[in-house]
Amino acid sequence: MYGCQQNLIKPNQDLKSILEFICSGSHKLTNCGIYYARQLFFKSQKIIGKYDLEKEYKSNKHVSALYSQAAQQILRSVAESFKSFKELNKNTKKVICIFNQEFLNIEKKMV
């Protein structure tokens, strides 16, 4: 878990437009990564690898607009989120199976 500190600034118009461009570019890159990862998951049931998104989007205009380390970190966080989804999905299925089995055992005892 990372801590962060909020710093309020009052930028001039030039700095404000630059910050908005960078933030919107990172948001668009996140959306591109999520879209590609979801399509891959729905079509082939595969979870995207850590470096696959970087390989796929290295010529994307949103990647080239950002610093390379920032773009890599954005795409890696998308891949990490999908890996986490895979684990949660697997654990949820186990819990549902256990719950159903216990429910059936309770029903048998009641009958």
For each residue, the residues with C-beta under 8 A, 3 or more apart:
1:
2:
3:
4:
5:
6:
7:
8:
9:
10:
11: 14 15 16 19
12: 15 16
13: 16 17
14: 11 17 18
15: 11 12 18 19
16: 11 12 13 19 20
17: 13 14 20 21
18: 14 15 21 22
19: 11 15 16 22 23
20: 16 17 23 24
21: 17 18 24 25 65
22: 18 19 25 26 65 66
23: 19 20 26 27
24: 20 21 27 28
25: 21 22 28 29 62 65 66
26: 22 23 29 30 62 66 70 71 74
27: 23 24 30 31
28: 24 25 31 32 62
29: 25 26 32 33 57 60 62 63 66 71 74 75
30: 26 27 33 34 74 77 78
31: 27 28 34 35
32: 28 29 35 36 57 60 62
33: 29 30 36 37 53 57 74 75 78 79
34: 30 31 37 38 78
35: 31 32 38 39
36: 32 33 39 40 48 53 56 57
37: 33 34 40 41 47 48 53 78 79 82
38: 34 35 41 42
39: 35 36 42 43
40: 36 37 43 44 46 47 48
41: 37 38 44 45 46 47 48 82
42: 38 39
43: 39 40
44: 40 41
45: 41
46: 40 41
47: 37 40 41 82 83 85 86
48: 36 37 40 41 52 53 78 79 82
49: 52 79
50: 76 79 80
51: 54 55
52: 48 49 55 56 79
53: 33 36 37 48 56 57 75 76 78 79
54: 51 57 58 71 72 75 76
55: 51 52 58
56: 36 52 53
57: 29 32 33 36 53 54 60 62 63 71 75
58: 54 55 63
59: 63 64
60: 29 32 57 63 64
61: 64 65
62: 25 26 28 29 32 57 65 66 71
63: 29 57 58 59 60 66 68 71 75
64: 59 60 61
65: 21 22 25 61 62
66: 22 25 26 29 62 63 70 71 74
67: 70 71
68: 63 71 72
69: 72 73
70: 26 66 67 73 74
71: 26 29 54 57 62 63 66 67 68 74 75
72: 54 68 69 75 76
73: 69 70 76 77
74: 26 29 30 33 66 70 71 77 78
75: 29 33 53 54 57 63 71 72 78 79
76: 50 53 54 72 73 79 80
77: 30 73 74 80 81
78: 30 33 34 37 48 53 74 75 81 82
79: 33 37 48 49 50 52 53 75 76 82 83
80: 50 76 77 83 84
81: 77 78 84 85
82: 37 41 47 48 78 79 85 86
83: 47 79 80 86 87
84: 80 81 87 88
85: 47 81 82 88 89
86: 47 82 83 89 90
87: 83 84 90 91
88: 84 85 91 92
89: 85 86 92 93
90: 86 87 93 94
91: 87 88 94 95
92: 88 89 95 96
93: 89 90 96 97
94: 90 91 97 98
95: 91 92 98 99
96: 92 93 99 100
97: 93 94 100 101
98: 94 95 101 102
99: 95 96 102 103
100: 96 97 103 104
101: 97 98 104 105
102: 98 99 105 106
103: 99 100 106 107
104: 100 101 107 108
105: 101 102 108 109
106: 102 103 109 110
107: 103 104 110 111
108: 104 105 111
109: 105 106
110: 106 107
111: 107 108
